[in-house]
Amino acid sequence: MSHPSWRDAWHAALYAPGGFFARGERPAGHFRTSALVGPELAEALVEMLARIDHALGGPPRLDVVDMGAGGGELAGMMRELAGAQLGRRLHVTAVELVPPAPMEGVRWSPSLPDEMVGLLIGHEWLDSVPCEVMMVREARTVRVHVDRAGNEYPGDVVSCRWQRRWWPLCSEGDRAEVGESRDVAWAAAVSRVRAGAALAIDYGHTRADRPRHGTLTGYRRGRQVPPVPDGSCDLTAHVAFDSCALAAPTDGTVLTTQRAALAALGLPSGAPAAALAASDPLGWLATTARVGRVAELRDPAGLGGYGWLLQTTAGLSPRGLLSCGLPSVT
Ligand SMILES: C[S@@+](CC[C@H](N)C(=O)[O-])C[C@H]1O[C@@H](n2cnc3c(N)ncnc32)[C@H](O)[C@@H]1O
């Protein structure tokens, strides 16, 4: 087969020299993520960080590591919001292939630190880790190959343990995105957390609701486009959260939705009192805009439906970190 498999083509399109992310394209120019909506996601994550800090007894150094940080909007905002409270104990690292302009208080790195204490975040990172694609063709499961124009070619018949276990294919035309590469990437990232928590926020699925025909797609300048691996667009596919969770053995795991997580972290969602409009019109406007942003982050049909996979080290309960009260230490 002269054409590359999807994983190789996808990798080249995003990360080879001149590729979409390798040449410094930023999500802000192409698609909307929760990190770009406003400061509210950072606020919620700073609350989670405070709970981790409390549960760890206030360690001398507390890390926030944002893996696949894009333009650094989330890392920069978390630094701003948590800096006053945590002072010199706070160390924020943004991991990105092509760092943008320097940001106060944020260290940019092309790779993860060897070890950290605090909160590791992969916000829409795993969906951009390339995968193989497999499909059923003439009753056999084959690997899918692709050319730079996006034309697909059924390739070898393959037996893939990951696919059989996590994404069984039944009928002609069924497709799976093989999440093994995400499992490996996630497990390697989580292994850097000596104490604290790792959080993947992404669109995803579990065995109970795998999409029959996969989710591979492209984004360019605000539009969803066909997935063409020529470096002209982002390429993305939803994350198999259940296999990622099992690949990274930690003490505690919870998988929930962004909508539920934001509520558990105390992000208010109610509309401002009507009386405020008369007594403080600017305050009313600001609060109304904030309520709109929170509603976008909580929308069950949109960003609110994103998965939050939270995994913790010994002594920290992920449910405690996502409860409405004080952190619970197990
Ligand atoms: C979908 S974007 C999300 C960016 C940002 N987290 C956000 O939500 O706006 C994925 C980002 O992960 C980065 N990325 C993917 N693999 C990476 C790696 N191994 N090391 C560093 N950055 C990586 C890409 O360059 C890209 O900027």
The ligand as an SDF file (V2000), in Angstrom:
LIG
                    3D

 27 29  0  0  0  0  0  0  0  0999 V2000
   -6.8640   21.1710   19.8180 C   0  0  0  0  0  0  0  0  0  0  0  0
   -5.5310   22.1750   20.2880 S   0  0  0  0  0  0  0  0  0  0  0  0
   -6.0330   22.7080   21.9250 C   0  0  0  0  0  0  0  0  0  0  0  0
   -5.3050   23.9250   22.4440 C   0  0  0  0  0  0  0  0  0  0  0  0
   -5.7400   24.4710   23.7990 C   0  0  0  0  0  0  0  0  0  0  0  0
   -5.5350   23.4970   24.8370 N   0  0  0  0  0  0  0  0  0  0  0  0
   -7.1660   24.9630   23.7750 C   0  0  0  0  0  0  0  0  0  0  0  0
   -8.0370   24.2660   24.2960 O   0  0  0  0  0  0  0  0  0  0  0  0
   -7.4480   26.0480   23.2420 O   0  0  0  0  0  0  0  0  0  0  0  0
   -4.2990   20.9390   20.6240 C   0  0  0  0  0  0  0  0  0  0  0  0
   -2.9330   21.5340   20.8910 C   0  0  0  0  0  0  0  0  0  0  0  0
   -2.0820   20.5020   21.3850 O   0  0  0  0  0  0  0  0  0  0  0  0
   -0.7780   20.7050   20.8770 C   0  0  0  0  0  0  0  0  0  0  0  0
   -0.0330   19.4400   20.9660 N   0  0  0  0  0  0  0  0  0  0  0  0
   -0.4090   18.2410   20.4820 C   0  0  0  0  0  0  0  0  0  0  0  0
    0.5350   17.3110   20.7570 N   0  0  0  0  0  0  0  0  0  0  0  0
    1.4990   17.9470   21.4610 C   0  0  0  0  0  0  0  0  0  0  0  0
    2.7360   17.5260   22.0340 C   0  0  0  0  0  0  0  0  0  0  0  0
    3.1350   16.2450   21.9710 N   0  0  0  0  0  0  0  0  0  0  0  0
    3.4920   18.4220   22.6800 N   0  0  0  0  0  0  0  0  0  0  0  0
    3.0840   19.7220   22.7610 C   0  0  0  0  0  0  0  0  0  0  0  0
    1.9230   20.1990   22.2360 N   0  0  0  0  0  0  0  0  0  0  0  0
    1.1400   19.3110   21.5890 C   0  0  0  0  0  0  0  0  0  0  0  0
   -1.0310   21.1910   19.4530 C   0  0  0  0  0  0  0  0  0  0  0  0
    0.0940   21.8660   18.9320 O   0  0  0  0  0  0  0  0  0  0  0  0
   -2.2400   22.1090   19.6610 C   0  0  0  0  0  0  0  0  0  0  0  0
   -1.8870   23.4360   19.8920 O   0  0  0  0  0  0  0  0  0  0  0  0
  1  2  1  0
  2  3  1  0
  2 10  1  0
  3  4  1  0
  4  5  1  0
  5  6  1  0
  5  7  1  0
  7  8  2  0
  7  9  1  0
 10 11  1  0
 11 12  1  0
 11 26  1  0
 12 13  1  0
 13 14  1  0
 13 24  1  0
 14 15  1  0
 14 23  1  0
 15 16  2  0
 16 17  1  0
 17 18  1  0
 17 23  2  0
 18 19  1  0
 18 20  2  0
 20 21  1  0
 21 22  2  0
 22 23  1  0
 24 25  1  0
 24 26  1  0
 26 27  1  0
M  CHG  2   2   1   9  -1
M  END
$$$$
